[in-house]
Amino acid sequence: MKSDKNIVLIGMMGSGKSSIGKILSKKLKLTFVDIDQKIEEFEGLQILEIFKKKGENYFRKIEEKISLKFLSSENSVISLGGGGFINVSIRKMCEKNCLSIWLDWKNETIINRIYKSKKRPLAMKLTKGQINDLIKERSKFYSLADQRINCDKLDKVEIINKILDIHENK
Ligand code: S3P
């Protein structure tokens, strides 16, 4: 039986939530929502600028407000920001209204991707050791997701097929 809940993709920065979410939404004919993009539209600023001008605490408040709004909607595939699932209200809303899927990768893959990206304010200034610690800390929360996909040995199509399979059988 198909789940009629939203699908929410969670995991670290660089785990492919947005690119996978976009393709998935087309396959399922659902609306795709990228929470980071919605925050940028709401603020009229890029995430990097919000962190620089207004600080992380401000960002987290807006992230909560925007995430709760879209998580409570229907028929969507939602890409949550990497820190979103750490917030208890966001997590509870995911539990209530969404099928949550953790895109899990080995740390090395995540670290390499983060260092290649110029738009990730939180991680840009961290050392490799600090990112490892952050992944360890966050994984405690990510592991509360309904499903975890170990993505290391899978290509994009295989990851998407796994999600479709989970969704179909939920
Ligand atoms: C963050 C992840 C980013 C963005 C912000 C903070 C985090 O989203 O929300 O830079 O705390 O991990 P992505 O996971 O989509 O890169």
Backbone and ligand atoms as CSV (ligand in chain L), in Angstrom:
chain,resi,resn,atom,element,x,y,z
A,1,MET,N,N,0.833,-1.208,0.000
A,1,MET,CA,C,0.000,0.000,0.000
A,1,MET,C,C,0.866,1.256,0.000
A,2,LYS,N,N,0.475,2.211,-0.811
A,2,LYS,CA,C,1.251,3.434,-0.902
A,2,LYS,C,C,0.998,4.342,0.291
A,3,SER,N,N,2.101,4.976,0.799
A,3,SER,CA,C,1.929,5.921,1.894
A,3,SER,C,C,1.398,7.237,1.322
A,4,ASP,N,N,0.452,7.881,2.027
A,4,ASP,CA,C,-0.006,9.178,1.534
A,4,ASP,C,C,0.640,10.327,2.301
A,5,LYS,N,N,1.640,9.982,3.107
A,5,LYS,CA,C,2.346,11.036,3.851
A,5,LYS,C,C,3.348,11.735,2.941
A,6,ASN,N,N,3.759,12.925,3.338
A,6,ASN,CA,C,4.891,13.572,2.647
A,6,ASN,C,C,6.122,12.694,2.823
A,7,ILE,N,N,7.041,12.818,1.890
A,7,ILE,CA,C,8.341,12.184,2.092
A,7,ILE,C,C,9.302,13.303,2.481
A,8,VAL,N,N,10.010,13.121,3.595
A,8,VAL,CA,C,11.011,14.125,3.968
A,8,VAL,C,C,12.393,13.464,3.965
A,9,LEU,N,N,13.309,14.102,3.225
A,9,LEU,CA,C,14.673,13.575,3.157
A,9,LEU,C,C,15.536,14.321,4.158
A,10,ILE,N,N,16.245,13.549,4.972
A,10,ILE,CA,C,17.084,14.163,5.994
A,10,ILE,C,C,18.525,13.651,5.865
A,11,GLY,N,N,19.433,14.354,6.530
A,11,GLY,CA,C,20.832,13.944,6.497
A,11,GLY,C,C,21.736,15.158,6.412
A,12,MET,N,N,23.011,14.889,6.452
A,12,MET,CA,C,24.008,15.958,6.459
A,12,MET,C,C,23.966,16.771,5.164
A,13,MET,N,N,24.578,17.957,5.251
A,13,MET,CA,C,24.830,18.743,4.040
A,13,MET,C,C,25.573,17.834,3.062
A,14,GLY,N,N,25.266,17.961,1.804
A,14,GLY,CA,C,25.994,17.184,0.807
A,14,GLY,C,C,25.521,15.743,0.679
A,15,SER,N,N,24.386,15.415,1.290
A,15,SER,CA,C,23.943,14.015,1.185
A,15,SER,C,C,23.011,13.794,-0.010
A,16,GLY,N,N,22.748,14.841,-0.782
A,16,GLY,CA,C,21.966,14.676,-2.020
A,16,GLY,C,C,20.463,14.830,-1.833
A,17,LYS,N,N,20.056,15.415,-0.687
A,17,LYS,CA,C,18.618,15.533,-0.406
A,17,LYS,C,C,17.883,16.301,-1.513
A,18,SER,N,N,18.484,17.398,-1.962
A,18,SER,CA,C,17.785,18.228,-2.956
A,18,SER,C,C,17.781,17.581,-4.336
A,19,SER,N,N,18.920,17.087,-4.786
A,19,SER,CA,C,18.939,16.535,-6.150
A,19,SER,C,C,18.104,15.254,-6.217
A,20,ILE,N,N,18.169,14.439,-5.189
A,20,ILE,CA,C,17.370,13.212,-5.176
A,20,ILE,C,C,15.881,13.555,-5.002
A,21,GLY,N,N,15.605,14.494,-4.122
A,21,GLY,CA,C,14.214,14.905,-3.865
A,21,GLY,C,C,13.524,15.417,-5.121
A,22,LYS,N,N,14.266,16.186,-5.912
A,22,LYS,CA,C,13.696,16.764,-7.131
A,22,LYS,C,C,13.249,15.652,-8.092
A,23,ILE,N,N,14.122,14.689,-8.319
A,23,ILE,CA,C,13.811,13.596,-9.256
A,23,ILE,C,C,12.657,12.744,-8.705
A,24,LEU,N,N,12.752,12.452,-7.420
A,24,LEU,CA,C,11.734,11.639,-6.749
A,24,LEU,C,C,10.342,12.266,-6.879
A,25,SER,N,N,10.271,13.573,-6.671
A,25,SER,CA,C,8.976,14.262,-6.722
A,25,SER,C,C,8.370,14.147,-8.122
A,26,LYS,N,N,9.231,14.216,-9.138
A,26,LYS,CA,C,8.709,14.099,-10.517
A,26,LYS,C,C,8.152,12.703,-10.736
A,27,LYS,N,N,8.890,11.705,-10.265
A,27,LYS,CA,C,8.435,10.316,-10.454
A,27,LYS,C,C,7.107,10.070,-9.744
A,28,LEU,N,N,6.948,10.669,-8.572
A,28,LEU,CA,C,5.736,10.423,-7.787
A,28,LEU,C,C,4.630,11.447,-8.058
A,29,LYS,N,N,4.941,12.391,-8.941
A,29,LYS,CA,C,4.011,13.493,-9.255
A,29,LYS,C,C,3.578,14.241,-7.983
A,30,LEU,N,N,4.573,14.523,-7.163
A,30,LEU,CA,C,4.333,15.293,-5.938
A,30,LEU,C,C,5.085,16.620,-6.050
A,31,THR,N,N,4.748,17.556,-5.185
A,31,THR,CA,C,5.428,18.856,-5.185
A,31,THR,C,C,6.781,18.721,-4.512
A,32,PHE,N,N,7.804,19.332,-5.097
A,32,PHE,CA,C,9.110,19.307,-4.440
A,32,PHE,C,C,9.317,20.597,-3.639
A,33,VAL,N,N,9.723,20.448,-2.392
A,33,VAL,CA,C,9.990,21.608,-1.535
A,33,VAL,C,C,11.407,21.520,-0.979
A,34,ASP,N,N,12.217,22.509,-1.327
A,34,ASP,CA,C,13.567,22.593,-0.772
A,34,ASP,C,C,13.537,23.661,0.326
A,35,ILE,N,N,13.669,23.224,1.572
A,35,ILE,CA,C,13.487,24.155,2.693
A,35,ILE,C,C,14.508,25.304,2.639
A,36,ASP,N,N,15.756,24.995,2.300
A,36,ASP,CA,C,16.761,26.074,2.198
A,36,ASP,C,C,16.324,27.141,1.195
A,37,GLN,N,N,15.788,26.664,0.068
A,37,GLN,CA,C,15.336,27.604,-0.970
A,37,GLN,C,C,14.160,28.450,-0.476
A,38,LYS,N,N,13.254,27.815,0.272
A,38,LYS,CA,C,12.103,28.551,0.811
A,38,LYS,C,C,12.579,29.605,1.821
A,39,ILE,N,N,13.608,29.258,2.606
A,39,ILE,CA,C,14.148,30.228,3.576
A,39,ILE,C,C,14.763,31.408,2.820
A,40,GLU,N,N,15.497,31.102,1.772
A,40,GLU,CA,C,16.140,32.177,0.986
A,40,GLU,C,C,15.082,33.093,0.362
A,41,GLU,N,N,13.998,32.492,-0.146
A,41,GLU,CA,C,12.925,33.306,-0.746
A,41,GLU,C,C,12.264,34.187,0.317
A,42,PHE,N,N,12.017,33.600,1.481
A,42,PHE,CA,C,11.352,34.327,2.573
A,42,PHE,C,C,12.191,35.514,3.048
A,43,GLU,N,N,13.485,35.288,3.156
A,43,GLU,CA,C,14.386,36.315,3.678
A,43,GLU,C,C,14.904,37.262,2.582
A,44,GLY,N,N,14.795,36.837,1.331
A,44,GLY,CA,C,15.376,37.621,0.234
A,44,GLY,C,C,16.893,37.645,0.327
A,45,LEU,N,N,17.466,36.643,0.942
A,45,LEU,CA,C,18.926,36.551,1.122
A,45,LEU,C,C,19.353,35.098,0.944
A,46,GLN,N,N,20.595,34.920,0.502
A,46,GLN,CA,C,21.115,33.560,0.439
A,46,GLN,C,C,21.446,33.079,1.850
A,47,ILE,N,N,21.434,31.758,2.043
A,47,ILE,CA,C,21.706,31.183,3.370
A,47,ILE,C,C,23.018,31.754,3.951
A,48,LEU,N,N,24.019,31.806,3.092
A,48,LEU,CA,C,25.329,32.321,3.527
A,48,LEU,C,C,25.209,33.732,4.106
A,49,GLU,N,N,24.398,34.558,3.443
A,49,GLU,CA,C,24.201,35.946,3.885
A,49,GLU,C,C,23.391,36.000,5.178
A,50,ILE,N,N,22.420,35.112,5.302
A,50,ILE,CA,C,21.605,35.106,6.532
A,50,ILE,C,C,22.522,34.788,7.716
A,51,PHE,N,N,23.375,33.783,7.560
A,51,PHE,CA,C,24.323,33.428,8.631
A,51,PHE,C,C,25.232,34.618,8.943
A,52,LYS,N,N,25.737,35.277,7.892
A,52,LYS,CA,C,26.693,36.370,8.080
A,52,LYS,C,C,26.048,37.579,8.728
A,53,LYS,N,N,24.873,37.973,8.216
A,53,LYS,CA,C,24.260,39.226,8.667
A,53,LYS,C,C,23.439,39.055,9.929
A,54,LYS,N,N,22.789,37.899,10.085
A,54,LYS,CA,C,21.827,37.764,11.186
A,54,LYS,C,C,22.192,36.681,12.195
A,55,GLY,N,N,23.132,35.819,11.841
A,55,GLY,CA,C,23.610,34.801,12.785
A,55,GLY,C,C,22.854,33.487,12.725
A,56,GLU,N,N,23.463,32.456,13.322
A,56,GLU,CA,C,22.866,31.110,13.253
A,56,GLU,C,C,21.552,31.018,14.029
A,57,ASN,N,N,21.480,31.676,15.215
A,57,ASN,CA,C,20.248,31.562,16.007
A,57,ASN,C,C,19.031,32.056,15.229
A,58,TYR,N,N,19.225,33.192,14.573
A,58,TYR,CA,C,18.143,33.752,13.750
A,58,TYR,C,C,17.770,32.760,12.649
A,59,PHE,N,N,18.808,32.221,11.974
A,59,PHE,CA,C,18.558,31.254,10.905
A,59,PHE,C,C,17.722,30.077,11.421
A,60,ARG,N,N,18.085,29.564,12.614
A,60,ARG,CA,C,17.383,28.379,13.146
A,60,ARG,C,C,15.915,28.683,13.429
A,61,LYS,N,N,15.609,29.917,13.855
A,61,LYS,CA,C,14.210,30.291,14.119
A,61,LYS,C,C,13.408,30.294,12.818
A,62,ILE,N,N,13.996,30.899,11.798
A,62,ILE,CA,C,13.305,30.937,10.498
A,62,ILE,C,C,13.192,29.526,9.926
A,63,GLU,N,N,14.261,28.755,10.112
A,63,GLU,CA,C,14.246,27.368,9.614
A,63,GLU,C,C,13.080,26.598,10.246
A,64,GLU,N,N,12.875,26.806,11.565
A,64,GLU,CA,C,11.784,26.101,12.244
A,64,GLU,C,C,10.434,26.512,11.667
A,65,LYS,N,N,10.249,27.824,11.545
A,65,LYS,CA,C,8.968,28.348,11.054
A,65,LYS,C,C,8.652,27.830,9.640
A,66,ILE,N,N,9.606,27.944,8.757
A,66,ILE,CA,C,9.387,27.530,7.358
A,66,ILE,C,C,9.221,26.001,7.272
A,67,SER,N,N,10.065,25.268,8.007
A,67,SER,CA,C,9.994,23.802,7.939
A,67,SER,C,C,8.628,23.325,8.425
A,68,LEU,N,N,8.148,23.859,9.563
A,68,LEU,CA,C,6.858,23.413,10.106
A,68,LEU,C,C,5.725,23.686,9.122
A,69,LYS,N,N,5.798,24.837,8.462
A,69,LYS,CA,C,4.761,25.185,7.484
A,69,LYS,C,C,4.696,24.136,6.365
A,70,PHE,N,N,5.837,23.800,5.795
A,70,PHE,CA,C,5.807,22.892,4.649
A,70,PHE,C,C,5.656,21.427,5.059
A,71,LEU,N,N,6.172,21.073,6.225
A,71,LEU,CA,C,6.019,19.680,6.672
A,71,LEU,C,C,4.564,19.348,6.968
A,72,SER,N,N,3.789,20.380,7.318
A,72,SER,CA,C,2.384,20.122,7.649
A,72,SER,C,C,1.496,20.175,6.400
A,73,SER,N,N,2.094,20.440,5.259
A,73,SER,CA,C,1.309,20.450,4.019
A,73,SER,C,C,1.115,19.004,3.534
A,74,GLU,N,N,0.644,18.834,2.310
A,74,GLU,CA,C,0.400,17.469,1.804
A,74,GLU,C,C,1.037,17.259,0.439
A,75,ASN,N,N,1.162,15.992,0.085
A,75,ASN,CA,C,1.601,15.618,-1.274
A,75,ASN,C,C,2.934,16.231,-1.685
A,76,SER,N,N,3.888,16.233,-0.777
A,76,SER,CA,C,5.178,16.843,-1.086
A,76,SER,C,C,6.349,15.910,-0.793
A,77,VAL,N,N,7.399,16.140,-1.557
A,77,VAL,CA,C,8.700,15.582,-1.218
A,77,VAL,C,C,9.516,16.769,-0.708
A,78,ILE,N,N,10.013,16.649,0.528
A,78,ILE,CA,C,10.645,17.798,1.177
A,78,ILE,C,C,12.105,17.499,1.476
A,79,SER,N,N,12.966,18.423,1.056
A,79,SER,CA,C,14.380,18.313,1.407
A,79,SER,C,C,14.624,19.242,2.600
A,80,LEU,N,N,14.911,18.639,3.747
A,80,LEU,CA,C,15.114,19.418,4.979
A,80,LEU,C,C,16.572,19.880,5.050
A,81,GLY,N,N,16.819,21.047,5.640
A,81,GLY,CA,C,18.206,21.468,5.861
A,81,GLY,C,C,18.902,20.475,6.799
A,82,GLY,N,N,20.225,20.382,6.686
A,82,GLY,CA,C,20.974,19.392,7.466
A,82,GLY,C,C,20.781,19.475,8.976
A,83,GLY,N,N,20.439,20.683,9.475
A,83,GLY,CA,C,20.270,20.850,10.925
A,83,GLY,C,C,18.815,20.722,11.356
A,84,GLY,N,N,17.898,20.637,10.400
A,84,GLY,CA,C,16.464,20.684,10.702
A,84,GLY,C,C,15.987,19.596,11.660
A,85,PHE,N,N,16.429,18.379,11.424
A,85,PHE,CA,C,15.914,17.234,12.192
A,85,PHE,C,C,16.423,17.228,13.635
A,86,ILE,N,N,17.351,18.117,13.941
A,86,ILE,CA,C,17.881,18.221,15.313
A,86,ILE,C,C,16.868,18.961,16.199
A,87,ASN,N,N,16.043,19.778,15.555
A,87,ASN,CA,C,15.035,20.574,16.256
A,87,ASN,C,C,13.831,19.684,16.617
A,88,VAL,N,N,13.479,19.672,17.911
A,88,VAL,CA,C,12.457,18.723,18.369
A,88,VAL,C,C,11.082,18.970,17.748
A,89,SER,N,N,10.712,20.236,17.538
A,89,SER,CA,C,9.393,20.522,16.949
A,89,SER,C,C,9.351,20.048,15.500
A,90,ILE,N,N,10.436,20.279,14.796
A,90,ILE,CA,C,10.500,19.840,13.393
A,90,ILE,C,C,10.433,18.315,13.347
A,91,ARG,N,N,11.171,17.684,14.253
A,91,ARG,CA,C,11.200,16.216,14.274
A,91,ARG,C,C,9.798,15.647,14.553
A,92,LYS,N,N,9.099,16.277,15.508
A,92,LYS,CA,C,7.755,15.798,15.854
A,92,LYS,C,C,6.800,15.946,14.670
A,93,MET,N,N,6.938,17.056,13.964
A,93,MET,CA,C,6.066,17.263,12.795
A,93,MET,C,C,6.382,16.231,11.715
A,94,CYS,N,N,7.656,15.905,11.559
A,94,CYS,CA,C,8.045,14.862,10.597
A,94,CYS,C,C,7.386,13.539,10.994
A,95,GLU,N,N,7.468,13.233,12.275
A,95,GLU,CA,C,6.896,11.979,12.795
A,95,GLU,C,C,5.409,11.881,12.485
A,96,LYS,N,N,4.731,13.014,12.649
A,96,LYS,CA,C,3.286,13.038,12.523
A,96,LYS,C,C,2.834,12.968,11.062
A,97,ASN,N,N,3.518,13.696,10.237
A,97,ASN,CA,C,2.964,13.957,8.898
A,97,ASN,C,C,3.793,13.435,7.736
A,98,CYS,N,N,4.934,12.804,8.039
A,98,CYS,CA,C,5.850,12.469,6.939
A,98,CYS,C,C,6.478,11.091,7.123
A,99,LEU,N,N,6.876,10.550,5.981
A,99,LEU,CA,C,7.753,9.389,5.985
A,99,LEU,C,C,9.175,9.967,5.896
A,100,SER,N,N,9.963,9.781,6.974
A,100,SER,CA,C,11.307,10.404,6.979
A,100,SER,C,C,12.363,9.391,6.556
A,101,ILE,N,N,13.247,9.834,5.680
A,101,ILE,CA,C,14.280,8.947,5.158
A,101,ILE,C,C,15.645,9.622,5.300
A,102,TRP,N,N,16.527,8.934,5.998
A,102,TRP,CA,C,17.896,9.445,6.222
A,102,TRP,C,C,18.806,8.937,5.109
A,103,LEU,N,N,19.378,9.865,4.359
A,103,LEU,CA,C,20.370,9.511,3.342
A,103,LEU,C,C,21.734,9.502,4.028
A,104,ASP,N,N,22.180,8.317,4.352
A,104,ASP,CA,C,23.404,8.168,5.152
A,104,ASP,C,C,24.609,7.806,4.261
A,105,TRP,N,N,25.700,8.521,4.452
A,105,TRP,CA,C,26.942,8.299,3.707
A,105,TRP,C,C,28.091,8.187,4.681
A,106,LYS,N,N,29.187,7.587,4.234
A,106,LYS,CA,C,30.342,7.579,5.142
A,106,LYS,C,C,30.892,9.015,5.265
A,107,ASN,N,N,31.493,9.273,6.427
A,107,ASN,CA,C,31.929,10.635,6.746
A,107,ASN,C,C,32.822,11.254,5.675
A,108,GLU,N,N,33.728,10.433,5.154
A,108,GLU,CA,C,34.690,10.934,4.173
A,108,GLU,C,C,33.988,11.552,2.949
A,109,THR,N,N,32.945,10.888,2.494
A,109,THR,CA,C,32.197,11.393,1.330
A,109,THR,C,C,31.582,12.748,1.660
A,110,ILE,N,N,30.956,12.826,2.824
A,110,ILE,CA,C,30.306,14.075,3.241
A,110,ILE,C,C,31.355,15.193,3.372
A,111,ILE,N,N,32.466,14.885,4.004
A,111,ILE,CA,C,33.507,15.905,4.219
A,111,ILE,C,C,34.028,16.420,2.879
A,112,ASN,N,N,34.302,15.523,1.954
A,112,ASN,CA,C,34.785,15.953,0.632
A,112,ASN,C,C,33.772,16.855,-0.060
A,113,ARG,N,N,32.522,16.492,0.015
A,113,ARG,CA,C,31.489,17.297,-0.655
A,113,ARG,C,C,31.351,18.672,0.006
A,114,ILE,N,N,31.413,18.687,1.327
A,114,ILE,CA,C,31.271,19.956,2.043
A,114,ILE,C,C,32.410,20.903,1.666
A,115,TYR,N,N,33.622,20.389,1.607
A,115,TYR,CA,C,34.769,21.245,1.290
A,115,TYR,C,C,34.719,21.764,-0.144
A,116,LYS,N,N,34.065,21.026,-1.027
A,116,LYS,CA,C,33.960,21.478,-2.435
A,116,LYS,C,C,32.919,22.586,-2.584
A,117,SER,N,N,31.972,22.645,-1.642
A,117,SER,CA,C,30.876,23.602,-1.766
A,117,SER,C,C,31.259,24.948,-1.139
A,118,LYS,N,N,30.789,26.025,-1.794
A,118,LYS,CA,C,31.117,27.360,-1.269
A,118,LYS,C,C,29.927,27.972,-0.540
A,119,LYS,N,N,28.848,27.216,-0.436
A,119,LYS,CA,C,27.639,27.849,0.120
A,119,LYS,C,C,27.194,27.237,1.446
A,120,ARG,N,N,28.143,26.609,2.162
A,120,ARG,CA,C,27.727,25.959,3.410
A,120,ARG,C,C,28.435,26.613,4.599
A,121,PRO,N,N,27.831,27.694,5.104
A,121,PRO,CA,C,28.469,28.533,6.105
A,121,PRO,C,C,28.864,27.796,7.381
A,122,LEU,N,N,28.037,26.827,7.762
A,122,LEU,CA,C,28.278,26.164,9.036
A,122,LEU,C,C,29.552,25.330,8.995
A,123,ALA,N,N,29.725,24.615,7.904
A,123,ALA,CA,C,30.812,23.640,7.853
A,123,ALA,C,C,32.101,24.203,7.275
A,124,MET,N,N,31.994,25.323,6.551
A,124,MET,CA,C,33.162,25.853,5.856
A,124,MET,C,C,34.328,26.129,6.797
A,125,LYS,N,N,33.983,26.567,8.009
A,125,LYS,CA,C,35.047,26.951,8.929
A,125,LYS,C,C,35.445,25.828,9.889
A,126,LEU,N,N,34.896,24.654,9.698
A,126,LEU,CA,C,35.219,23.542,10.604
A,126,LEU,C,C,36.374,22.698,10.066
A,127,THR,N,N,37.138,22.116,10.976
A,127,THR,CA,C,38.191,21.177,10.557
A,127,THR,C,C,37.532,19.819,10.273
A,128,LYS,N,N,38.342,18.938,9.690
A,128,LYS,CA,C,37.838,17.599,9.393
A,128,LYS,C,C,37.346,16.900,10.677
A,129,GLY,N,N,38.121,17.066,11.750
A,129,GLY,CA,C,37.780,16.452,13.034
A,129,GLY,C,C,36.467,16.999,13.574
A,130,GLN,N,N,36.291,18.307,13.413
A,130,GLN,CA,C,35.047,18.926,13.908
A,130,GLN,C,C,33.835,18.470,13.095
A,131,ILE,N,N,34.039,18.285,11.792
A,131,ILE,CA,C,32.907,17.786,10.977
A,131,ILE,C,C,32.586,16.340,11.375
A,132,ASN,N,N,33.630,15.554,11.623
A,132,ASN,CA,C,33.395,14.179,12.112
A,132,ASN,C,C,32.569,14.189,13.392
A,133,ASP,N,N,32.905,15.102,14.315
A,133,ASP,CA,C,32.161,15.206,15.575
A,133,ASP,C,C,30.705,15.613,15.325
A,134,LEU,N,N,30.553,16.569,14.400
A,134,LEU,CA,C,29.198,17.046,14.077
A,134,LEU,C,C,28.354,15.903,13.496
A,135,ILE,N,N,28.961,15.123,12.612
A,135,ILE,CA,C,28.232,13.992,12.006
A,135,ILE,C,C,27.838,12.996,13.107
A,136,LYS,N,N,28.773,12.733,14.009
A,136,LYS,CA,C,28.515,11.774,15.092
A,136,LYS,C,C,27.341,12.251,15.964
A,137,GLU,N,N,27.399,13.518,16.320
A,137,GLU,CA,C,26.358,14.106,17.168
A,137,GLU,C,C,24.999,14.070,16.462
A,138,ARG,N,N,24.997,14.494,15.206
A,138,ARG,CA,C,23.727,14.568,14.467
A,138,ARG,C,C,23.156,13.188,14.142
A,139,SER,N,N,24.050,12.220,13.965
A,139,SER,CA,C,23.575,10.884,13.583
A,139,SER,C,C,22.650,10.294,14.653
A,140,LYS,N,N,22.832,10.723,15.914
A,140,LYS,CA,C,21.940,10.262,16.994
A,140,LYS,C,C,20.500,10.660,16.658
A,141,PHE,N,N,20.346,11.850,16.094
A,141,PHE,CA,C,19.001,12.323,15.733
A,141,PHE,C,C,18.550,11.742,14.402
A,142,TYR,N,N,19.453,11.745,13.432
A,142,TYR,CA,C,19.091,11.201,12.118
A,142,TYR,C,C,18.610,9.746,12.241
A,143,SER,N,N,19.194,9.020,13.203
A,143,SER,CA,C,18.823,7.602,13.322
A,143,SER,C,C,17.387,7.426,13.832
A,144,LEU,N,N,16.742,8.522,14.228
A,144,LEU,CA,C,15.333,8.454,14.632
A,144,LEU,C,C,14.384,8.497,13.428
A,145,ALA,N,N,14.940,8.664,12.250
A,145,ALA,CA,C,14.103,8.689,11.033
A,145,ALA,C,C,13.406,7.343,10.849
A,146,ASP,N,N,12.329,7.355,10.075
A,146,ASP,CA,C,11.602,6.096,9.826
A,146,ASP,C,C,12.479,5.087,9.090
A,147,GLN,N,N,13.281,5.571,8.171
A,147,GLN,CA,C,14.101,4.676,7.345
A,147,GLN,C,C,15.480,5.284,7.145
A,148,ARG,N,N,16.462,4.406,7.039
A,148,ARG,CA,C,17.822,4.868,6.749
A,148,ARG,C,C,18.314,4.159,5.502
A,149,ILE,N,N,18.881,4.911,4.582
A,149,ILE,CA,C,19.470,4.275,3.402
A,149,ILE,C,C,20.975,4.469,3.468
A,150,ASN,N,N,21.695,3.368,3.437
A,150,ASN,CA,C,23.147,3.446,3.375
A,150,ASN,C,C,23.505,3.651,1.905
A,151,CYS,N,N,23.896,4.882,1.585
A,151,CYS,CA,C,24.009,5.279,0.174
A,151,CYS,C,C,25.371,4.964,-0.442
A,152,ASP,N,N,26.338,4.577,0.366
A,152,ASP,CA,C,27.725,4.491,-0.102
A,152,ASP,C,C,27.936,3.710,-1.395
A,153,LYS,N,N,27.274,2.584,-1.483
A,153,LYS,CA,C,27.544,1.737,-2.659
A,153,LYS,C,C,26.466,1.871,-3.728
A,154,LEU,N,N,25.645,2.888,-3.600
A,154,LEU,CA,C,24.517,3.026,-4.532
A,154,LEU,C,C,24.705,4.243,-5.437
A,155,ASP,N,N,24.216,4.147,-6.676
A,155,ASP,CA,C,24.199,5.378,-7.490
A,155,ASP,C,C,22.840,6.056,-7.296
A,156,LYS,N,N,22.693,7.222,-7.918
A,156,LYS,CA,C,21.500,8.032,-7.683
A,156,LYS,C,C,20.213,7.263,-8.004
A,157,VAL,N,N,20.232,6.564,-9.142
A,157,VAL,CA,C,19.031,5.831,-9.571
A,157,VAL,C,C,18.676,4.748,-8.542
A,158,GLU,N,N,19.701,4.088,-8.032
A,158,GLU,CA,C,19.448,3.024,-7.038
A,158,GLU,C,C,18.886,3.608,-5.733
A,159,ILE,N,N,19.394,4.755,-5.353
A,159,ILE,CA,C,18.878,5.403,-4.129
A,159,ILE,C,C,17.400,5.755,-4.325
A,160,ILE,N,N,17.102,6.331,-5.495
A,160,ILE,CA,C,15.716,6.727,-5.780
A,160,ILE,C,C,14.807,5.486,-5.807
A,161,ASN,N,N,15.282,4.436,-6.432
A,161,ASN,CA,C,14.466,3.205,-6.477
A,161,ASN,C,C,14.214,2.646,-5.082
A,162,LYS,N,N,15.216,2.753,-4.221
A,162,LYS,CA,C,15.028,2.284,-2.831
A,162,LYS,C,C,13.928,3.082,-2.154
A,163,ILE,N,N,13.968,4.401,-2.360
A,163,ILE,CA,C,12.958,5.257,-1.716
A,163,ILE,C,C,11.564,4.930,-2.272
A,164,LEU,N,N,11.498,4.721,-3.591
A,164,LEU,CA,C,10.196,4.396,-4.202
A,164,LEU,C,C,9.657,3.087,-3.626
A,165,ASP,N,N,10.562,2.160,-3.424
A,165,ASP,CA,C,10.193,0.878,-2.864
A,165,ASP,C,C,9.662,1.024,-1.431
A,166,ILE,N,N,10.384,1.796,-0.637
A,166,ILE,CA,C,9.958,2.045,0.754
A,166,ILE,C,C,8.584,2.703,0.761
A,167,HIS,N,N,8.417,3.700,-0.095
A,167,HIS,CA,C,7.175,4.471,-0.165
A,167,HIS,C,C,6.008,3.583,-0.598
A,168,GLU,N,N,6.282,2.733,-1.567
A,168,GLU,CA,C,5.248,1.841,-2.107
A,168,GLU,C,C,4.769,0.851,-1.042
A,169,ASN,N,N,5.675,0.408,-0.205
A,169,ASN,CA,C,5.344,-0.672,0.744
A,169,ASN,C,C,5.019,-0.192,2.150
A,170,LYS,N,N,4.978,1.097,2.354
A,170,LYS,CA,C,4.692,1.627,3.698
A,170,LYS,C,C,3.215,1.626,4.009
L,1,S3P,C1,C,22.860,23.374,7.495
L,1,S3P,C2,C,22.612,22.774,6.279
L,1,S3P,C3,C,22.236,23.532,5.086
L,1,S3P,C4,C,21.567,24.861,5.461
L,1,S3P,C5,C,22.424,25.615,6.425
L,1,S3P,C6,C,22.708,24.830,7.709
L,1,S3P,C7,C,23.243,22.518,8.652
L,1,S3P,O1,O,21.336,22.756,4.318
L,1,S3P,O2,O,20.293,24.644,6.002
L,1,S3P,O3,O,23.618,25.938,5.766
L,1,S3P,O4,O,23.168,22.971,9.799
L,1,S3P,O5,O,23.631,21.352,8.420
L,1,S3P,P1,P,21.778,21.492,3.425
L,1,S3P,O6,O,21.817,20.297,4.312
L,1,S3P,O7,O,20.667,21.389,2.427
L,1,S3P,O8,O,23.074,21.819,2.796
